[in-house]
Amino acid sequence: MSNEQRVAIVTGASQGIGAGLVKAFRDRNYRVVATSRSIKQTGDQDIAAVRGDIAAPATAEAVIREAMSRFGRVDTLVNNAGVFVAKPFTDYSAEDFNNKIAINLSGFFHITQRAATEMLKQGSGHIVSITTSLADQANSSVPSVLANLTKGGINSATKSLAIEYATKGIRVNAVAPGVIKTPMHAPQTHEFLAALHPVKHMGEIRDIVDAVMFLESAGFVTGEILHVDGGQSAGH
């Protein structure tokens, strides 16, 4: 099997933005390793589905092992998996905190470290993380301390890794969305969520997919936090 065809890993790949990313990479003839807790195998031989909890190091090991044994390389990692819990700060429980740290931060750390190891061996790669615009522009209508703590940390780590790997052929970027119309948002919330954006409508899955694909092709861009948020990061 030829190892020249590019390979992308997408976390949180079973629905919403993740599923959109899997399709977009396949449309560009990438092989894809797709992972989530509920991912299912498809009939496409160029998609490898790995089921598991992204917070667990064993899942990261399984994903990278599958990529290397089946496809022989790792060119792109999209850290899409994440959870968001909007509560007043003093209402967060220890379980909320531990769950957010596990999925958002541990999930980022374990698989990014292992993917970067393979990218360093081949001298090329691209790491993209999906974060949130709220990390840069807080909104009193959406209390988001745990999102800022975790996804804001990933924004900062993105810049740090971009500099660490700047001369090693690996680019590191992030996409910071506003509120995107996915299955996690019930239809009855859409009017309220649309009003949070200066453009007065929610984003679509394709908006985030297009941003990731732009970064994938933008070879001179690294350390960028690309806001795709209907103007949220500009203010209110």
N, C-alpha and C positions, 0 to 999 in steps of 0.2 A: 504493500500500500504506500502510495506517495505521501511524503511528509511535507510537501510544499503547500498544500491547501491550508489556509489559515484556520485556526481553531479558537473559538471564543467560549468562555465559561460565563454562564448567567445564573446568579442566585435568585431565589424567590421567583422561580421561572414558571410556575404552574398557572398563573392568571395575571390579569392586569398588565402593568408595564413589563413585567418579566416575560410573559407570553408574547407580548408585542416585540420585545427585543429578540427573542429566539427566532421569530418569523423574519425579522429584518436581517439578522445575520445569515440565515439560510438563503434569503433572497439574494444576498451578496456572495453566495457560494462558500460561506464559512461552514465548517463543521462546528457543532455546538455540544457542549456538555451542560445540560440543564439540571438544576437541583432545587428541590424544595421538600417540605415534609410530605406533600401529597402528589408529587410529580408522577406521571405515568409514561410508560414506554409508548412510542409511536411507531408507525411503520417505516419511518424515515431512518435509513441506516446511518445517516450522517448526524443524527441526534442521539446522544447518549444520555439517558435519564438516570440520575442518581438520587434516590430518596434519602432524606436525613435532616436532622436538626442542624442548621448552619452554625449554631452556637457551640456545637461539639467538635473538638479537634478531630475526632474520628471521621466526621463527615467531610471535613476539609481534606483529610488524607485520602478518603475514598474518591472524591471528585478529581483531585490531581492525579491519583493513580489511574483512574479511568481515562482521563485525557491523554496521559502519556502512553499507556499500554494500548489504547485503541487508536489514537490519532497521532501520537508521537511528538506533540508539541503543545505549547500554550502561548497564544499570541495576545489575547485580550481577556481580561477579567472585568466583568461588570458586577459590582457589589450592589445589587438591587434589593436584597432581602432587608426588611426592617419593620419595626412596629412603632406606632404613634399612639400615645395616650394623652389626651388633653384633660388635665385636671388642675384645679388650684394647687399651688405648691404644697400646702399643708395637708392636702387630701391624698397625696400619693402614699401608697403602702410600700412596705419593704418588698412585697412581691412585685409590684409595679417596677420598682427600682431595679431589682435583680433581673427581671425579665428583659427590661430595656438594655441593661448593660450586657446581658448574655447575647441577645440577638444582634443589637446594633453595633456594639463594640467588639465583643469576643468573636462574633461572626465575621466582622471585617478583618480582625487581626489574624485569625488562624488561616483563612484561605488566602488572604493577600500575601502573607509571609511565604506560604508554600508556592503560590503562583509566581511570586517574584524570584524565588530560588531557581525555578525552571527558566524564567525569562533571562536571568543573569547568565545562565549557562549558554543560551543561544544568542545573547547580546542584543535582544530586542523584545519589545512588548509594550502593552498599553493597559493601564489600570484605571477604571472609571468607577466612581462611587455615586450613588443617588443619595442626596442628603435632603436639605429643606431650606427654603428661603427664610423661614422663621429664625434660623440661626443667625442671620444678619439683620433682620428687621422684625423685632418682636411685635406682637399684636395683642392688645388688651382683650380682644374678643376670643382669643385662642390661647389660653395658658399653656405654655410649652417648655417648661424648664427641663424636663428629661429629654425632650427632643433636642434642645439647644446643647445640653450637656454631652449627648452622644453624637448627634449628627454634626454639631458645631466642632466637636473634637475631630471628626473625620475630615471636615474641611481643612482644619489646621494640619492634620497628618498628611493630607493630600499635598499641601505645599512643601512640607518637610521632605516627603518621599520624592517629590519632583526634583528637588535640589540634590538629594542624596544620589539619585539615579540619572541626573542630567547628562553625565558623560558616559553612561553605560547602555544607552540605546533604549531606555525604558521611559515612557511618558506616563504621567500620573495626573488625572484630572477629576473633576466632580461636576455633576449636574444638580443644581439646587432648585427643585420645583416649588411652585405654589401648590394649590389644591387641584388634584387631577381627578377627572371623572373615571373612577374605577369601581369595581364591585364592593370595595370597602366603605363607600359612601352611599347610604340609602337615598333614594330619589327625593324623599321629603326634606332632606338636608341641603339639596342642591341650591335652592334660592339663597339661603343664608351663606353658604360657602362661596357662591358666585360673587356676592357683595363684598367679600374680603379682598377682592382684587380691584385695583384701579380700573381695569378694563371691563369689570362687572360681568365676567363669565369665568367658569372653571376652565382649566386646561384639559386637553384630550391626551389619551395615551400616545398618540402619534407625535405630539409636541415633544415629549421626553425622548421617544425613540429617535426622532429626527436630530435632537441635540446630541445624543450619544453617537449617532452615525456621523454627525459633523466632526465631533472630537476625534472619532476613529480615523477620519481621513485628513485631519489637520496636523500634519507632521511637525509643524513649528510651534504647536501649542502644548505647553505643559505647565502644571501648577495653576491651572485655571479653574475657578469656581463659576460655572456658567449658569446664570439665573434664568430659569424658564418659568416665570411666575406672574405673568400678566401685570407687571409693574410693581409688585409688592416690595421688592428690594429698593425701589426708588423712594418709597415713602407713601404716606396717605394724606 
